[in-house]
Amino acid sequence: MAERKLNCWEFEQCGRGPGKGGRGAAGRCAAAFETRTDGVNSGRKGGRACWAVAGTQCSVRPKTASTATEDACLGCLFYLLVMEEEYPVCTGTEGILEMLR
């Protein structure tokens, strides 16, 4: 049986995953309900493609479609974890953005 991998909301423990009300006015994160990326990088919804999902929050800044770049996430520990766990078949930013078009 394959090991279950963490999604971003589990890794970050932000309380904004699927089925959660979120903290305060923040509500659910966009990655928590992005169905077009379900299964990408072994994740649930956008949980392992969050760096390319518009409207997500990261520790650096909120992302919009125009700022969703892999370069902006190179220092993110979760991004680095996904890249390591999925190597050599990780779906990167370009592939994810194609799914979201």
GROMACS elastic network, one bead per residue, 0.5 to 0.9 nm:
[ bonds ]
;  ai    aj funct       b0    kb
    2     5     6  0.89841   500
    4    42     6  0.81281   500
    4    43     6  0.87764   500
    5    42     6  0.68397   500
    5    43     6  0.69962   500
    5    48     6  0.89337   500
    5    82     6  0.88258   500
    5    85     6  0.85277   500
    6     9     6  0.81045   500
    6    10     6  0.58894   500
    6    11     6  0.60191   500
    6    42     6  0.88738   500
    6    43     6  0.73530   500
    6    44     6  0.89164   500
    6    47     6  0.79217   500
    6    48     6  0.78997   500
    6    82     6  0.88685   500
    7    10     6  0.53661   500
    7    11     6  0.62260   500
    7    12     6  0.86293   500
    7    17     6  0.87213   500
    7    42     6  0.87757   500
    7    43     6  0.58995   500
    7    44     6  0.66962   500
    7    45     6  0.88283   500
    7    46     6  0.80567   500
    7    48     6  0.54658   500
    7    49     6  0.88386   500
    7    50     6  0.88949   500
    7    78     6  0.87491   500
    8    11     6  0.50309   500
    8    12     6  0.59027   500
    8    13     6  0.80552   500
    8    14     6  0.86921   500
    8    17     6  0.83466   500
    8    31     6  0.82191   500
    8    32     6  0.88342   500
    8    43     6  0.88625   500
    8    46     6  0.83779   500
    8    47     6  0.50142   500
    8    48     6  0.62073   500
    8    49     6  0.84632   500
    8    50     6  0.70269   500
    8    78     6  0.67380   500
    8    79     6  0.86690   500
    9    12     6  0.51959   500
    9    13     6  0.55005   500
    9    14     6  0.56550   500
    9    15     6  0.66674   500
    9    16     6  0.62106   500
    9    17     6  0.52898   500
    9    18     6  0.87290   500
    9    29     6  0.82394   500
    9    31     6  0.84774   500
    9    32     6  0.77242   500
    9    47     6  0.68732   500
   10    14     6  0.73213   500
   10    15     6  0.79876   500
   10    16     6  0.89805   500
   10    17     6  0.75085   500
   10    47     6  0.86370   500
   11    14     6  0.82162   500
   11    78     6  0.69451   500
   12    15     6  0.83984   500
   12    78     6  0.79617   500
   13    16     6  0.80932   500
   13    17     6  0.88064   500
   14    17     6  0.76657   500
   14    22     6  0.78030   500
   14    23     6  0.78738   500
   15    20     6  0.64582   500
   15    21     6  0.76911   500
   15    22     6  0.52767   500
   15    23     6  0.64081   500
   15    27     6  0.87644   500
   15    28     6  0.79603   500
   16    19     6  0.83188   500
   16    20     6  0.57700   500
   16    21     6  0.67457   500
   16    23     6  0.69565   500
   16    26     6  0.79528   500
   16    27     6  0.62738   500
   16    29     6  0.53551   500
   16    30     6  0.89378   500
   16    32     6  0.72402   500
   17    20     6  0.55827   500
   17    21     6  0.82435   500
   17    22     6  0.74232   500
   17    28     6  0.59750   500
   17    29     6  0.64950   500
   17    30     6  0.89424   500
   17    31     6  0.78833   500
   17    32     6  0.50035   500
   17    33     6  0.82092   500
   17    47     6  0.84119   500
   18    21     6  0.83745   500
   18    28     6  0.69518   500
   18    29     6  0.82949   500
   18    31     6  0.87951   500
   18    32     6  0.50040   500
   18    33     6  0.65520   500
   18    45     6  0.86920   500
   19    22     6  0.88775   500
   19    28     6  0.82396   500
   19    32     6  0.85801   500
   20    23     6  0.87079   500
   20    27     6  0.78321   500
   20    28     6  0.65779   500
   21    24     6  0.83486   500
   21    26     6  0.86742   500
   21    27     6  0.55059   500
   21    28     6  0.61870   500
   22    25     6  0.75453   500
   22    26     6  0.60544   500
   22    28     6  0.51479   500
   22    29     6  0.79013   500
   23    26     6  0.57516   500
   23    27     6  0.60978   500
   23    28     6  0.82969   500
   24    27     6  0.67806   500
   26    29     6  0.77679   500
   28    31     6  0.82680   500
   28    32     6  0.64974   500
   28    33     6  0.79843   500
   29    32     6  0.53804   500
   29    33     6  0.74799   500
   29    55     6  0.73636   500
   29    56     6  0.56687   500
   29    57     6  0.71179   500
   30    33     6  0.57821   500
   30    34     6  0.62591   500
   30    46     6  0.77387   500
   30    50     6  0.82962   500
   30    53     6  0.69593   500
   30    54     6  0.70639   500
   30    55     6  0.55269   500
   30    56     6  0.52558   500
   30    57     6  0.83940   500
   31    34     6  0.52750   500
   31    35     6  0.85925   500
   31    37     6  0.87909   500
   31    44     6  0.89920   500
   31    45     6  0.65743   500
   31    47     6  0.56285   500
   31    48     6  0.84049   500
   31    49     6  0.75740   500
   31    50     6  0.55486   500
   31    51     6  0.89282   500
   31    53     6  0.61944   500
   31    54     6  0.82245   500
   31    55     6  0.79650   500
   31    56     6  0.62048   500
   32    35     6  0.84276   500
   32    44     6  0.79193   500
   32    45     6  0.59900   500
   32    46     6  0.59302   500
   32    47     6  0.63455   500
   32    50     6  0.88698   500
   33    45     6  0.59257   500
   33    46     6  0.68930   500
   33    47     6  0.88927   500
   34    37     6  0.62115   500
   34    38     6  0.71646   500
   34    44     6  0.89712   500
   34    45     6  0.52058   500
   34    46     6  0.51687   500
   34    47     6  0.84894   500
   34    53     6  0.77092   500
   34   100     6  0.89603   500
   35    38     6  0.50933   500
   35    39     6  0.88827   500
   35    44     6  0.83390   500
   35    46     6  0.68634   500
   36    39     6  0.88285   500
   36    40     6  0.89350   500
   36    45     6  0.71533   500
   36    46     6  0.77602   500
   36    96     6  0.89932   500
   36    99     6  0.64754   500
   36   100     6  0.64014   500
   37    40     6  0.54320   500
   37    41     6  0.89178   500
   37    43     6  0.82591   500
   37    44     6  0.78999   500
   37    45     6  0.55186   500
   37    46     6  0.52680   500
   37    47     6  0.83764   500
   37    48     6  0.84706   500
   37    49     6  0.69822   500
   37    53     6  0.89186   500
   37    96     6  0.70749   500
   37    99     6  0.69061   500
   37   100     6  0.75370   500
   38    41     6  0.88521   500
   38    42     6  0.83217   500
   38    43     6  0.64432   500
   38    44     6  0.51535   500
   38    46     6  0.60025   500
   38    47     6  0.80061   500
   38    48     6  0.87537   500
   38    49     6  0.89010   500
   39    42     6  0.50723   500
   39    44     6  0.56238   500
   39    45     6  0.66251   500
   39    46     6  0.81309   500
   39    47     6  0.88341   500
   39    48     6  0.82928   500
   40    43     6  0.55615   500
   40    44     6  0.76398   500
   40    45     6  0.79165   500
   40    46     6  0.75374   500
   40    47     6  0.84319   500
   40    48     6  0.65427   500
   40    49     6  0.66721   500
   40    90     6  0.84097   500
   40    91     6  0.67878   500
   40    96     6  0.79695   500
   41    44     6  0.89076   500
   41    47     6  0.88108   500
   41    48     6  0.57488   500
   41    49     6  0.71279   500
   41    82     6  0.72486   500
   41    83     6  0.87002   500
   41    85     6  0.86548   500
   41    86     6  0.63094   500
   41    89     6  0.82770   500
   41    90     6  0.59563   500
   41    91     6  0.61411   500
   41    92     6  0.88539   500
   42    47     6  0.88853   500
   42    48     6  0.70314   500
   42    86     6  0.80155   500
   43    46     6  0.68741   500
   43    47     6  0.53741   500
   43    49     6  0.76971   500
   44    47     6  0.53389   500
   44    48     6  0.71358   500
   45    48     6  0.78880   500
   45    49     6  0.83774   500
   46    49     6  0.50488   500
   46    50     6  0.55354   500
   46    52     6  0.87672   500
   46    53     6  0.70501   500
   47    50     6  0.57636   500
   48    51     6  0.82229   500
   48    78     6  0.86252   500
   48    79     6  0.80565   500
   48    82     6  0.68044   500
   49    52     6  0.59499   500
   49    53     6  0.67656   500
   49    79     6  0.85292   500
   49    82     6  0.87686   500
   49    91     6  0.81644   500
   49    92     6  0.80298   500
   49    93     6  0.78447   500
   49    96     6  0.69459   500
   50    53     6  0.51094   500
   50    54     6  0.82001   500
   50    56     6  0.67165   500
   50    57     6  0.87513   500
   50    58     6  0.88024   500
   50    79     6  0.84419   500
   51    54     6  0.81188   500
   51    56     6  0.76968   500
   51    58     6  0.82769   500
   51    63     6  0.80614   500
   51    68     6  0.61913   500
   51    69     6  0.70714   500
   51    70     6  0.68037   500
   51    72     6  0.83765   500
   51    73     6  0.66033   500
   51    79     6  0.74611   500
   51    93     6  0.74293   500
   52    56     6  0.86140   500
   52    63     6  0.83873   500
   52    64     6  0.88628   500
   52    65     6  0.75825   500
   52    67     6  0.86939   500
   52    69     6  0.66880   500
   52    70     6  0.76100   500
   52    92     6  0.86110   500
   52    93     6  0.57774   500
   52    94     6  0.84706   500
   52    96     6  0.65166   500
   52    97     6  0.63317   500
   52   100     6  0.87763   500
   53    56     6  0.62298   500
   53    63     6  0.76989   500
   53    64     6  0.77986   500
   53    65     6  0.71720   500
   53    68     6  0.69982   500
   53    96     6  0.83075   500
   53    97     6  0.78936   500
   53   100     6  0.80254   500
   54    57     6  0.89466   500
   54    62     6  0.84852   500
   54    63     6  0.55473   500
   54    66     6  0.81899   500
   54    67     6  0.82098   500
   54    68     6  0.67382   500
   55    62     6  0.65153   500
   55    63     6  0.53305   500
   55    64     6  0.54303   500
   55    65     6  0.76857   500
   56    61     6  0.88686   500
   56    62     6  0.59859   500
   56    63     6  0.56407   500
   56    64     6  0.77320   500
   57    60     6  0.79554   500
   57    61     6  0.62821   500
   57    63     6  0.63381   500
   58    61     6  0.55888   500
   58    62     6  0.61453   500
   58    63     6  0.76672   500
   58    73     6  0.87244   500
   58    76     6  0.83932   500
   59    62     6  0.82938   500
   59    76     6  0.80203   500
   60    72     6  0.83971   500
   60    73     6  0.85072   500
   60    76     6  0.86427   500
   62    67     6  0.88096   500
   63    66     6  0.78377   500
   63    67     6  0.57039   500
   63    68     6  0.60106   500
   64    67     6  0.53238   500
   64    68     6  0.62276   500
   65    68     6  0.54145   500
   65    69     6  0.87984   500
   65    97     6  0.89529   500
   66    69     6  0.80618   500
   67    72     6  0.79915   500
   68    71     6  0.87260   500
   68    72     6  0.75079   500
   68    73     6  0.87195   500
   68    93     6  0.80474   500
   68    97     6  0.87945   500
   69    72     6  0.55590   500
   69    73     6  0.71087   500
   69    93     6  0.68398   500
   69    94     6  0.88901   500
   70    73     6  0.52830   500
   70    74     6  0.64608   500
   70    79     6  0.88950   500
   70    92     6  0.78276   500
   70    93     6  0.60167   500
   70    94     6  0.88325   500
   71    74     6  0.53989   500
   71    75     6  0.84995   500
   72    75     6  0.75395   500
   72    76     6  0.84675   500
   73    76     6  0.51965   500
   73    77     6  0.86489   500
   73    78     6  0.89769   500
   73    79     6  0.65351   500
   73    80     6  0.84452   500
   74    77     6  0.81956   500
   74    79     6  0.69790   500
   74    80     6  0.69877   500
   75    78     6  0.88899   500
   75    79     6  0.78188   500
   75    80     6  0.75223   500
   76    79     6  0.52986   500
   76    80     6  0.63128   500
   76    81     6  0.86815   500
   77    80     6  0.51200   500
   77    81     6  0.61296   500
   77    82     6  0.87621   500
   78    82     6  0.62690   500
   78    83     6  0.86304   500
   79    82     6  0.52277   500
   79    83     6  0.62483   500
   79    84     6  0.86603   500
   80    83     6  0.50905   500
   80    84     6  0.61575   500
   80    85     6  0.86043   500
   81    84     6  0.51273   500
   81    85     6  0.60314   500
   81    86     6  0.84590   500
   82    85     6  0.51153   500
   82    86     6  0.58836   500
   82    87     6  0.82037   500
   82    90     6  0.77382   500
   83    86     6  0.54238   500
   83    87     6  0.58479   500
   83    88     6  0.82738   500
   83    89     6  0.88877   500
   83    90     6  0.61985   500
   83    91     6  0.86885   500
   83    92     6  0.84296   500
   84    87     6  0.53444   500
   84    88     6  0.82482   500
   84    90     6  0.84974   500
   85    88     6  0.86452   500
   85    90     6  0.82311   500
   86    89     6  0.57359   500
   86    91     6  0.81597   500
   87    90     6  0.54781   500
   91    94     6  0.80119   500
   91    95     6  0.58814   500
   91    96     6  0.66140   500
   92    95     6  0.55860   500
   92    96     6  0.62540   500
   92    97     6  0.86798   500
   93    96     6  0.51153   500
   93    97     6  0.59809   500
   93    98     6  0.85202   500
   94    97     6  0.52421   500
   94    98     6  0.62634   500
   94    99     6  0.88904   500
   95    98     6  0.51539   500
   95    99     6  0.65742   500
   95   100     6  0.89206   500
   96    99     6  0.51576   500
   96   100     6  0.64276   500
   96   101     6  0.89793   500
   97   101     6  0.63813   500
   98   101     6  0.53658   500
